[in-house]
Amino acid sequence: MNLSESIHEFILALIESGIPLGSLGAVSFANLTHSAFSLGLVFTRISLSYFVLNADSVAAAQSLVYVGAINVSIVSAVMVTDQPTRSNSTSRNIGYFIALGACAILFSVLTNMIHNTKWFDVSFITQSEILAANTSGSNVQQLGYKLLTEFLVPFELASILLLVALVGAINPARDEDTNATDEKASLSRDNSSFF
């Protein structure tokens, strides 16, 4: 193993170490805003791991769809909800332990399956590298060309749809806030006037 491979593996391990930590944060935080930002951290780390693994087009799609669209939708949903509920972390009910046990069993089954799976041969990797070397242009250039020619209109329509959904999610929260402010102002005016 030469130095560049060890640096590559270190960077990949550093990026991937944030995925389980962010996942634990997404399900453990009592505050919904912190959970949403933790989920955004997970999506960003997954996208960065795709970049490190030279899957540029998958990383770009991951960044655009999950980090951009899905996380914005989740943050919008958090903004529309009522005040964040504070849960007492010392009192856990039986559902918490059932979910914890199910997650532990699923984790052990998946780890066992990954460990016992016979993965593809090295010859497959060398053949795919030869095929990739013969293609003209990089994945990012091909993705950019497709996005700006063939998929321009659907991509723009999807972005407009997401913008409308974001405005639609913010508007009810804003209306509730202004109604509450108007009611408080009218009550304070009624109480302050003696005439």
LUMNU-319570 format. One line per 3 residues: for each residue x, y, z of C-alpha. Coordinates in steps of 0.5 Angstrom, whole numbers, plus 500, padded with zeros to 3 digits. Layout:
REM residues N
X:Y:Z ~ ...
***
This chain:
REM residues 195
500:500:500 ~ 503:507:498 ~ 502:513:501
496:516:497 ~ 492:509:498 ~ 493:510:506
491:518:505 ~ 485:516:501 ~ 483:511:506
484:515:512 ~ 480:521:509 ~ 474:516:507
474:513:514 ~ 474:520:517 ~ 468:522:512
464:515:514 ~ 465:516:521 ~ 460:522:521
455:518:518 ~ 453:513:524 ~ 454:519:529
449:524:525 ~ 444:518:525 ~ 445:517:532
444:525:533 ~ 438:525:528 ~ 434:520:532
436:522:539 ~ 435:529:539 ~ 429:531:543
429:538:539 ~ 426:537:532 ~ 431:542:529
437:539:532 ~ 435:532:529 ~ 434:536:522
441:539:522 ~ 444:532:524 ~ 440:529:518
443:534:513 ~ 450:532:516 ~ 449:525:514
446:526:507 ~ 452:531:506 ~ 457:526:509
454:520:504 ~ 455:525:498 ~ 462:526:500
464:519:501 ~ 461:518:494 ~ 466:524:491
472:520:495 ~ 470:514:491 ~ 470:517:484
462:517:483 ~ 462:524:481 ~ 455:523:478
452:520:484 ~ 455:525:489 ~ 452:530:485
445:527:485 ~ 446:526:492 ~ 447:533:494
442:536:490 ~ 436:531:491 ~ 438:529:499
442:535:502 ~ 438:540:498 ~ 431:538:497
429:533:502 ~ 433:536:508 ~ 430:543:506
423:540:506 ~ 424:537:513 ~ 427:543:516
420:547:513 ~ 416:541:516 ~ 420:543:523
418:550:522 ~ 411:549:521 ~ 410:544:527
409:547:534 ~ 414:549:539 ~ 419:543:540
417:538:545 ~ 422:537:551 ~ 422:530:553
425:527:559 ~ 431:523:557 ~ 431:519:564
424:516:563 ~ 424:511:557 ~ 418:507:556
418:500:553 ~ 417:502:546 ~ 424:505:546
427:499:548 ~ 423:495:543 ~ 426:500:538
433:499:540 ~ 433:492:540 ~ 430:492:533
435:496:531 ~ 441:492:534 ~ 438:486:531
438:489:524 ~ 445:492:525 ~ 448:485:527
444:481:521 ~ 447:486:516 ~ 454:486:519
453:479:518 ~ 451:479:511 ~ 456:484:509
462:480:512 ~ 459:473:509 ~ 458:476:502
463:474:497 ~ 464:480:493 ~ 467:481:486
473:479:483 ~ 479:484:482 ~ 479:482:475
472:486:475 ~ 475:492:477 ~ 481:492:472
476:491:466 ~ 471:497:469 ~ 477:501:469
479:500:462 ~ 472:501:460 ~ 472:508:464
478:510:461 ~ 476:509:454 ~ 470:513:455
471:521:453 ~ 470:526:458 ~ 469:525:466
462:523:469 ~ 461:531:472 ~ 462:533:464
457:528:462 ~ 452:530:468 ~ 453:537:466
451:536:459 ~ 445:532:460 ~ 443:537:466
443:543:461 ~ 441:540:455 ~ 436:534:456
434:535:463 ~ 434:542:463 ~ 426:543:463
424:537:468 ~ 430:540:473 ~ 427:547:473
420:545:474 ~ 422:540:480 ~ 426:546:483
420:551:482 ~ 415:545:485 ~ 420:545:491
420:553:492 ~ 413:553:492 ~ 412:547:497
417:551:501 ~ 413:558:501 ~ 407:553:502
410:550:508 ~ 413:557:511 ~ 406:561:510
402:558:515 ~ 407:558:520 ~ 408:566:519
400:567:519 ~ 399:563:525 ~ 405:568:528
402:574:526 ~ 395:572:528 ~ 398:571:535
402:577:535 ~ 395:581:533 ~ 391:578:539
397:580:544 ~ 397:587:541 ~ 389:588:541
389:585:548 ~ 395:590:551 ~ 391:596:548
384:594:551 ~ 388:593:558 ~ 392:599:557
386:604:556 ~ 382:606:562 ~ 377:610:557
***
